[in-house]
Amino acid sequence: MSRSSNTPASNVLPFPNTMHGLRPFEPEAMDDELFKLYKELLESEPSIYDMLLAINIVINDKGWAITTAESLDCFIATVGKWEAKGE
């Protein structure tokens, strides 16, 4: 089966256009609700794509988005800090 030129590679996350104009994730975007969602998602073992979409749904309402490797790295580092604090 051949891949059309419009089909992204399997490692590319095609985010909806509605995420443009939102601020990249920063540590201050983390709150109890988001941390709880992250922990619940880990338990259900979704794909990275599905996990990021679920997280983005929550943070988009607050003006944030994870759309770049840098914002994903920031999110991961922030989760690590929250886990270390035991929150």
C-alpha positions in Angstrom: 0.0 0.0 0.0 1.5 3.3 -1.0 1.3 6.4 1.2 -0.1 9.6 -0.4 1.9 12.8 -0.2 -0.8 14.3 2.1 -0.5 11.5 4.7 1.8 12.4 7.5 4.5 10.0 8.7 3.4 7.8 11.6 5.7 9.7 14.0 4.2 13.1 13.1 1.4 14.4 15.3 -1.0 16.4 13.2 -2.5 18.9 15.6 -5.8 20.7 14.8 -5.5 24.2 13.4 -7.4 25.4 16.4 -4.3 25.2 18.5 -2.5 28.0 16.6 -2.2 31.2 18.6 -2.1 29.4 21.9 0.8 29.8 24.2 3.4 27.0 24.4 3.0 25.0 27.6 4.9 26.5 30.6 5.2 25.2 34.2 2.6 27.6 35.5 0.0 25.9 33.3 0.2 22.7 35.5 -2.5 22.4 38.1 -4.0 19.6 40.1 -6.6 18.8 37.4 -4.0 18.5 34.7 -1.6 16.4 36.9 -4.5 14.1 37.8 -5.4 13.7 34.1 -1.8 12.9 33.3 -1.7 10.1 36.0 -5.0 8.7 34.8 -3.9 8.6 31.2 -0.7 6.8 32.2 -2.8 4.1 33.8 -4.8 3.5 30.6 -1.7 3.4 28.4 -3.0 5.4 25.5 -0.8 6.2 22.5 1.3 9.4 22.8 -0.9 11.0 20.2 -4.1 10.3 22.2 -2.4 11.4 25.4 -1.3 14.7 24.0 -4.8 15.3 22.4 -6.4 14.7 25.8 -4.0 17.0 27.6 -4.3 19.7 25.0 -8.1 19.6 25.3 -7.7 20.6 29.0 -5.0 23.2 28.6 -6.4 24.7 25.4 -9.3 26.0 27.4 -6.7 27.9 29.5 -4.8 29.3 26.5 -2.0 26.8 26.4 -0.9 24.0 24.0 1.7 21.3 23.5 2.5 21.5 19.8 6.3 21.5 19.7 9.1 19.3 21.1 10.1 22.1 23.3 6.6 22.5 24.9 6.4 18.7 25.3 9.8 18.7 27.0 8.6 21.4 29.3 5.5 19.4 30.1 7.5 16.3 30.9 10.0 18.3 33.1 7.0 19.9 35.0 5.4 16.5 35.6 8.7 15.2 36.9 8.9 18.1 39.4 5.3 17.5 40.5 6.0 13.8 40.9 9.1 14.6 43.0 7.1 16.8 45.3 4.6 14.0 45.8 1.6 16.1 44.7 
